[in-house]
Amino acid sequence: MKRKLGDLAIIVKSKESVEKIDRNKYVTTENMISNRGGVSFPSSTAPKQKKLDTFSKDDVLVSNIRPYFKKIWKASFSGYKSGDVLAFRTNNRAILSQEYLYILLESDRFFEYMTTTAKGTKMPRGDKEAIAEFSFNLPSIAIQKKRSHQIEVIEQKILLNQQINANLVA
């Protein structure tokens, strides 16, 4: 059954006052890594404003600038983000699991859609209204969990191999 992203997920718009920012919990487009590489901490910049956008553990963060770089991360903790990073969260986990939402958003199909509907030429930005119209086939929750588990296992193996390779170089 075809569904629209905006019917099943929200772009989180929460803000919180901050006295001092922990750069190990701050996500910007600069410290997000291209080609689904996650995030590199600490961020090189610290925001100056006192009220920051927030994200929660398991939110799916996507860079909204130059979507063709495919910058995405499933948050492993709660923290703060720049306004150029979108945080997605399912609004009904009985219909769409957060893990499957991540799979949908990391797909080439989503990034191609986001790129073709982006606004601007020099620094294209995703169009939030168009993003909400992104349509996809939604399998049962049981199939969502099975597929997301399979992909999670593969991604954990890739991460482990990257860590092993980094240790071999050091």
N, C-alpha and C positions, 0 to 999 in steps of 0.2 A: 504494500500500500504506500503510495506517494504521500510524503508529509513535507511541511515547510519548517525550516529551522526556527523561525520566529514563533511558531506555534508550540514548540517543545523546549526551547531554551531561551535564556535571557542573556543580555550583555550586562554584567554586574556594574552598578553605578554607585557604589558606596564610597564614602570619604570618611577620613578620620583625622583628627588633630594630632600632630606629632611634634614633640619637643626636639628630639635628636634622632636622625634616621640611622638605622643600621644598614650599611651598604651591602651586607650579606643577605638582606631580605628585600632589596629594592631591584625591580626588574624594569629595564628600559629597552628600547629597540637596539641600543648599542651593545648591551651585554647578552642579548638573545643571539643564538648561533644559527646561521643559515642552514638550509636543508635539514630541518627537523633536528638540529643539534642540541636543543635545550637551552640552558642559560649558563653563563660563566660568571661566577661570583668571586670577589665583590664587584659591584658595578664601579665603573671608572668615574661616574659623576654622582653627586648628591644633590637632591632638589633643594631649592631655596624656600619654597612655599611651606607654610605651616599646616595646611590641610592637604592630605594626599589621598589618591585613589587607593583602594585596598582590594586584595584578593584573598580567597580562602584556600586551604589545602584541597586539592583535587580539582580546582577550577582549571579550565583550559585557557592558557594565555596565548594570544596570537598578535604578532606585530601588525599594526594597521598601516604602516608605511611600507611602500614597496613590497606588496604581498608576494611578488614573484621570488623573493628570497626564501620563502617558506619557513619563517621563524615561528616556532610553536613550542610550548612546554606545558606539560601537565604538572601543576604545582604540587610539590612534595611537602610544602608548609604554607602557612599564611604569611602575608607580607604586604608590601606596597608596590605600586607600579606607576609608570608615567602615563599620561593621558593618551599616548600613541600606542599603547598596548591594550587590547581588548581582553576582558576576562569573561568566558562563557560558562554558564552553569545550567544544567537541565532544570526545568521547572516542575517535572513530574517523573521521578525515578521509577515509577511503576510502568511507565510507557517507554522512556528513553533513559538508559543507564548513563552515568557520567563517564564510564569507561568507553562506552560505544560512541558517545559524543566526541571524545578525543579521537577515536578512529576516523569518524566522519570528517573532522576538521583537519586532520593531518593528511588527508587524501589529496592526491594530485588534482582530482576533480574539484574539490573545494577551493584550492589555491588558484586553479585556472579560472574558476568562476569569480573569485574575489578580484583577480587581476583584470579580467575583462570588464567588470562592472565598476572598477576603481575610478575615482575622480582625480584629475590632474595629470600632467605629463612629466614634469621634472621630478617631483616627489609624489607619485600617485598614492592616494589613500583609499582604503576600502570604504565603500558606501554602506553605512549601517543598515539603511532601508533595504538595499539590494541584498545584503547578507542575510537579512531576515527572510527573504524570498527564496533562498537556496533550497531546492527540493531534493529529496532522496527517498529511496525505498527503505521502509522501516520494518525489519524482521521482528519476530516475537522476542520478548525479553530473554527467554532461554537461549535463543540463537545469538542474541547480542552478547550475552555473558560468555558463551563458548568462543565466539570470534575474538572478543576483546582479550580473553585469557590467552588464546593462542598468540596473538600479536604481542601481548605484554611479555610472555616468555621469550619470544624472539628478541624483543628490544632489550630485555635484561641481559641476554647472551651477548648482544652487540656491545652494550655498555661494559660488560666484563672484559670482552676482548679489547676494547679501547683502553681500559685501565691496564691490562697486561702489556699492551703495546707501548703505552706511555712509560711503564716501568722498565721495559727492555731498552728504551732509548736513553733513559736517565742514567 
